[in-house]
Amino acid sequence: MRKYPFLLLLAVCGCEAQQGTLFKVEASLEDSTCGTGALDAEDNWDFEVRLEKDGSTLTWYDVDSGMTIVGSIDDGKFSVSDANNYVVTAASDYSVGCAVRRHDKYSGDASFDTSGGLTGLEGDMVFEYSQATGYDCDSMIGTTDGFEDLPCEIDYTFVAEPD
Protein backbone atom coordinates (compact mmCIF):
# COMPACT_ATOMS: atom_id res chain seq x y z
CA MET A 1 0.00 0.00 0.00
CA ARG A 2 1.44 3.39 -0.90
CA LYS A 3 1.70 6.32 1.47
CA TYR A 4 -0.71 9.07 0.43
CA PRO A 5 0.42 12.69 0.58
CA PHE A 6 -2.81 13.38 2.44
CA LEU A 7 -5.01 11.55 4.91
CA LEU A 8 -4.90 7.80 4.39
CA LEU A 9 -8.16 6.93 2.71
CA LEU A 10 -9.45 3.48 2.01
CA ALA A 11 -12.26 3.04 -0.45
CA VAL A 12 -14.44 0.01 -0.83
CA CYS A 13 -15.66 -0.39 -4.36
CA GLY A 14 -18.28 -2.87 -5.45
CA CYS A 15 -17.64 -1.66 -8.99
CA GLU A 16 -17.48 -3.66 -12.16
CA ALA A 17 -14.05 -4.11 -13.74
CA GLN A 18 -12.62 -0.74 -14.73
CA GLN A 19 -12.15 0.10 -18.38
CA GLY A 20 -9.45 2.29 -19.87
CA THR A 21 -5.68 2.25 -20.08
CA LEU A 22 -3.31 1.89 -17.14
CA PHE A 23 -1.09 4.96 -16.66
CA LYS A 24 1.82 5.53 -14.27
CA VAL A 25 1.66 8.93 -12.58
CA GLU A 26 4.85 10.58 -11.32
CA ALA A 27 4.19 13.62 -9.13
CA SER A 28 6.49 16.21 -7.54
CA LEU A 29 5.53 18.39 -4.57
CA GLU A 30 5.43 22.09 -5.43
CA ASP A 31 3.98 23.59 -2.24
CA SER A 32 2.09 22.75 0.94
CA THR A 33 0.48 25.12 3.42
CA CYS A 34 -0.85 22.23 5.52
CA GLY A 35 2.32 21.49 7.51
CA THR A 36 3.91 18.14 8.32
CA GLY A 37 1.32 16.77 10.76
CA ALA A 38 -1.86 15.03 9.61
CA LEU A 39 -1.26 15.91 5.95
CA ASP A 40 2.47 15.25 5.58
CA ALA A 41 3.12 15.33 1.83
CA GLU A 42 5.88 13.33 0.17
CA ASP A 43 8.30 15.20 -2.11
CA ASN A 44 7.83 12.62 -4.88
CA TRP A 45 4.86 10.34 -5.35
CA ASP A 46 4.22 7.57 -7.91
CA PHE A 47 0.93 5.74 -8.41
CA GLU A 48 -1.24 4.12 -11.08
CA VAL A 49 -4.54 5.22 -12.58
CA ARG A 50 -6.81 3.90 -15.28
CA LEU A 51 -7.81 6.62 -17.71
CA GLU A 52 -10.66 6.37 -20.15
CA LYS A 53 -11.59 8.98 -22.71
CA ASP A 54 -15.11 8.81 -24.11
CA GLY A 55 -15.75 11.82 -26.34
CA SER A 56 -15.16 14.87 -24.15
CA THR A 57 -15.45 12.86 -20.89
CA LEU A 58 -12.37 11.70 -18.99
CA THR A 59 -12.69 9.06 -16.27
CA TRP A 60 -9.82 8.94 -13.74
CA TYR A 61 -9.78 5.71 -11.69
CA ASP A 62 -7.18 5.51 -8.90
CA VAL A 63 -6.04 1.87 -8.82
CA ASP A 64 -4.95 1.89 -5.15
CA SER A 65 -7.83 3.77 -3.52
CA GLY A 66 -10.62 2.66 -5.87
CA MET A 67 -11.75 6.29 -6.23
CA THR A 68 -13.29 7.26 -9.58
CA ILE A 69 -13.50 10.89 -10.71
CA VAL A 70 -15.17 12.02 -13.93
CA GLY A 71 -14.30 15.24 -15.72
CA SER A 72 -13.74 16.76 -19.13
CA ILE A 73 -11.12 16.49 -21.85
CA ASP A 74 -11.20 18.64 -24.97
CA ASP A 75 -8.82 20.55 -27.26
CA GLY A 76 -5.72 19.14 -25.54
CA LYS A 77 -6.84 20.17 -22.04
CA PHE A 78 -8.34 18.12 -19.22
CA SER A 79 -9.91 18.76 -15.83
CA VAL A 80 -11.33 16.39 -13.21
CA SER A 81 -12.36 17.23 -9.65
CA ASP A 82 -14.17 15.81 -6.66
CA ALA A 83 -14.83 16.75 -3.03
CA ASN A 84 -15.45 14.60 0.04
CA ASN A 85 -15.47 14.86 3.84
CA TYR A 86 -13.04 12.78 5.92
CA VAL A 87 -13.20 12.35 9.70
CA VAL A 88 -9.89 13.16 11.41
CA THR A 89 -11.02 12.74 15.03
CA ALA A 90 -14.24 11.09 16.12
CA ALA A 91 -16.95 12.88 18.08
CA SER A 92 -17.14 12.25 21.82
CA ASP A 93 -19.20 13.36 24.82
CA TYR A 94 -16.98 16.46 24.98
CA SER A 95 -16.32 17.27 21.30
CA VAL A 96 -18.07 17.28 17.92
CA GLY A 97 -14.86 15.87 16.44
CA CYS A 98 -12.85 17.12 13.50
CA ALA A 99 -13.56 16.40 9.83
CA VAL A 100 -12.06 18.05 6.79
CA ARG A 101 -13.53 18.65 3.37
CA ARG A 102 -10.99 17.72 0.71
CA HIS A 103 -11.41 19.08 -2.81
CA ASP A 104 -9.23 17.24 -5.35
CA LYS A 105 -8.47 18.97 -8.65
CA TYR A 106 -6.43 17.53 -11.52
CA SER A 107 -5.92 19.67 -14.63
CA GLY A 108 -3.50 20.34 -17.46
CA ASP A 109 -2.57 19.23 -20.95
CA ALA A 110 -3.46 15.98 -22.72
CA SER A 111 -1.61 14.32 -25.60
CA PHE A 112 -3.06 11.95 -28.18
CA ASP A 113 -1.87 9.55 -30.88
CA THR A 114 -2.89 9.97 -34.54
CA SER A 115 -6.11 7.98 -33.99
CA GLY A 116 -7.16 10.19 -31.05
CA GLY A 117 -6.17 7.75 -28.29
CA LEU A 118 -4.92 9.26 -25.04
CA THR A 119 -1.12 8.95 -24.71
CA GLY A 120 -0.41 11.16 -21.72
CA LEU A 121 -1.39 13.85 -19.25
CA GLU A 122 0.71 16.57 -17.69
CA GLY A 123 -0.43 19.13 -15.20
CA ASP A 124 -1.28 19.98 -11.62
CA MET A 125 -2.85 18.07 -8.73
CA VAL A 126 -4.29 20.32 -6.03
CA PHE A 127 -5.70 19.04 -2.74
CA GLU A 128 -7.60 21.77 -0.87
CA TYR A 129 -8.59 21.15 2.76
CA SER A 130 -11.06 23.06 4.91
CA GLN A 131 -12.96 22.31 8.08
CA ALA A 132 -16.15 20.39 7.27
CA THR A 133 -19.45 21.97 8.28
CA GLY A 134 -20.59 20.95 11.76
CA TYR A 135 -17.12 19.97 13.01
CA ASP A 136 -14.48 21.74 15.10
CA CYS A 137 -10.82 21.30 14.14
CA ASP A 138 -9.42 24.18 16.23
CA SER A 139 -7.64 21.77 18.60
CA MET A 140 -5.81 20.22 15.61
CA ILE A 141 -4.37 23.48 14.27
CA GLY A 142 -0.75 24.16 15.18
CA THR A 143 -0.18 20.74 16.77
CA THR A 144 2.46 18.15 15.86
CA ASP A 145 -0.11 15.63 14.53
CA GLY A 146 -2.49 18.26 13.17
CA PHE A 147 -2.54 21.01 10.59
CA GLU A 148 -0.37 24.08 10.27
CA ASP A 149 -3.56 25.91 9.34
CA LEU A 150 -7.03 25.32 7.86
CA PRO A 151 -7.91 25.94 5.14
CA CYS A 152 -4.70 24.69 3.54
CA GLU A 153 -3.55 23.26 0.23
CA ILE A 154 -1.08 20.69 -1.15
CA ASP A 155 0.08 21.24 -4.74
CA TYR A 156 1.86 18.77 -7.03
CA THR A 157 2.90 18.81 -10.68
CA PHE A 158 2.60 15.47 -12.46
CA VAL A 159 3.16 13.50 -15.65
CA ALA A 160 1.05 10.43 -16.52
CA GLU A 161 2.22 7.97 -19.19
CA PRO A 162 0.90 4.54 -20.26
CA ASP A 163 2.25 1.81 -18.01
C-alpha positions as CSV (number, residue, x, y, z in Angstrom):
1,M,0.0,0.0,0.0
2,R,1.4,3.4,-0.9
3,K,1.7,6.3,1.5
4,Y,-0.7,9.1,0.4
5,P,0.4,12.7,0.6
6,F,-2.8,13.4,2.4
7,L,-5.0,11.5,4.9
8,L,-4.9,7.8,4.4
9,L,-8.2,6.9,2.7
10,L,-9.5,3.5,2.0
11,A,-12.3,3.0,-0.4
12,V,-14.4,0.0,-0.8
13,C,-15.7,-0.4,-4.4
14,G,-18.3,-2.9,-5.5
15,C,-17.6,-1.7,-9.0
16,E,-17.5,-3.7,-12.2
17,A,-14.0,-4.1,-13.7
18,Q,-12.6,-0.7,-14.7
19,Q,-12.2,0.1,-18.4
20,G,-9.5,2.3,-19.9
21,T,-5.7,2.2,-20.1
22,L,-3.3,1.9,-17.1
23,F,-1.1,5.0,-16.7
24,K,1.8,5.5,-14.3
25,V,1.7,8.9,-12.6
26,E,4.8,10.6,-11.3
27,A,4.2,13.6,-9.1
28,S,6.5,16.2,-7.5
29,L,5.5,18.4,-4.6
30,E,5.4,22.1,-5.4
31,D,4.0,23.6,-2.2
32,S,2.1,22.7,0.9
33,T,0.5,25.1,3.4
34,C,-0.8,22.2,5.5
35,G,2.3,21.5,7.5
36,T,3.9,18.1,8.3
37,G,1.3,16.8,10.8
38,A,-1.9,15.0,9.6
39,L,-1.3,15.9,6.0
40,D,2.5,15.3,5.6
41,A,3.1,15.3,1.8
42,E,5.9,13.3,0.2
43,D,8.3,15.2,-2.1
44,N,7.8,12.6,-4.9
45,W,4.9,10.3,-5.4
46,D,4.2,7.6,-7.9
47,F,0.9,5.7,-8.4
48,E,-1.2,4.1,-11.1
49,V,-4.5,5.2,-12.6
50,R,-6.8,3.9,-15.3
51,L,-7.8,6.6,-17.7
52,E,-10.7,6.4,-20.1
53,K,-11.6,9.0,-22.7
54,D,-15.1,8.8,-24.1
55,G,-15.8,11.8,-26.3
56,S,-15.2,14.9,-24.2
57,T,-15.4,12.9,-20.9
58,L,-12.4,11.7,-19.0
59,T,-12.7,9.1,-16.3
60,W,-9.8,8.9,-13.7
61,Y,-9.8,5.7,-11.7
62,D,-7.2,5.5,-8.9
63,V,-6.0,1.9,-8.8
64,D,-4.9,1.9,-5.1
65,S,-7.8,3.8,-3.5
66,G,-10.6,2.7,-5.9
67,M,-11.7,6.3,-6.2
68,T,-13.3,7.3,-9.6
69,I,-13.5,10.9,-10.7
70,V,-15.2,12.0,-13.9
71,G,-14.3,15.2,-15.7
72,S,-13.7,16.8,-19.1
73,I,-11.1,16.5,-21.9
74,D,-11.2,18.6,-25.0
75,D,-8.8,20.5,-27.3
76,G,-5.7,19.1,-25.5
77,K,-6.8,20.2,-22.0
78,F,-8.3,18.1,-19.2
79,S,-9.9,18.8,-15.8
80,V,-11.3,16.4,-13.2
81,S,-12.4,17.2,-9.6
82,D,-14.2,15.8,-6.7
83,A,-14.8,16.7,-3.0
84,N,-15.5,14.6,0.0
85,N,-15.5,14.9,3.8
86,Y,-13.0,12.8,5.9
87,V,-13.2,12.3,9.7
88,V,-9.9,13.2,11.4
89,T,-11.0,12.7,15.0
90,A,-14.2,11.1,16.1
91,A,-16.9,12.9,18.1
92,S,-17.1,12.3,21.8
93,D,-19.2,13.4,24.8
94,Y,-17.0,16.5,25.0
95,S,-16.3,17.3,21.3
96,V,-18.1,17.3,17.9
97,G,-14.9,15.9,16.4
98,C,-12.9,17.1,13.5
99,A,-13.6,16.4,9.8
100,V,-12.1,18.0,6.8
101,R,-13.5,18.6,3.4
102,R,-11.0,17.7,0.7
103,H,-11.4,19.1,-2.8
104,D,-9.2,17.2,-5.3
105,K,-8.5,19.0,-8.6
106,Y,-6.4,17.5,-11.5
107,S,-5.9,19.7,-14.6
108,G,-3.5,20.3,-17.5
109,D,-2.6,19.2,-20.9
110,A,-3.5,16.0,-22.7
111,S,-1.6,14.3,-25.6
112,F,-3.1,11.9,-28.2
113,D,-1.9,9.6,-30.9
114,T,-2.9,10.0,-34.5
115,S,-6.1,8.0,-34.0
116,G,-7.2,10.2,-31.1
117,G,-6.2,7.8,-28.3
118,L,-4.9,9.3,-25.0
119,T,-1.1,8.9,-24.7
120,G,-0.4,11.2,-21.7
121,L,-1.4,13.8,-19.3
122,E,0.7,16.6,-17.7
123,G,-0.4,19.1,-15.2
124,D,-1.3,20.0,-11.6
125,M,-2.8,18.1,-8.7
126,V,-4.3,20.3,-6.0
127,F,-5.7,19.0,-2.7
128,E,-7.6,21.8,-0.9
129,Y,-8.6,21.1,2.8
130,S,-11.1,23.1,4.9
131,Q,-13.0,22.3,8.1
132,A,-16.2,20.4,7.3
133,T,-19.5,22.0,8.3
134,G,-20.6,21.0,11.8
135,Y,-17.1,20.0,13.0
136,D,-14.5,21.7,15.1
137,C,-10.8,21.3,14.1
138,D,-9.4,24.2,16.2
139,S,-7.6,21.8,18.6
140,M,-5.8,20.2,15.6
141,I,-4.4,23.5,14.3
142,G,-0.7,24.2,15.2
143,T,-0.2,20.7,16.8
144,T,2.5,18.1,15.9
145,D,-0.1,15.6,14.5
146,G,-2.5,18.3,13.2
147,F,-2.5,21.0,10.6
148,E,-0.4,24.1,10.3
149,D,-3.6,25.9,9.3
150,L,-7.0,25.3,7.9
151,P,-7.9,25.9,5.1
152,C,-4.7,24.7,3.5
153,E,-3.5,23.3,0.2
154,I,-1.1,20.7,-1.1
155,D,0.1,21.2,-4.7
156,Y,1.9,18.8,-7.0
157,T,2.9,18.8,-10.7
158,F,2.6,15.5,-12.5
159,V,3.2,13.5,-15.6
160,A,1.1,10.4,-16.5
161,E,2.2,8.0,-19.2
162,P,0.9,4.5,-20.3
163,D,2.3,1.8,-18.0
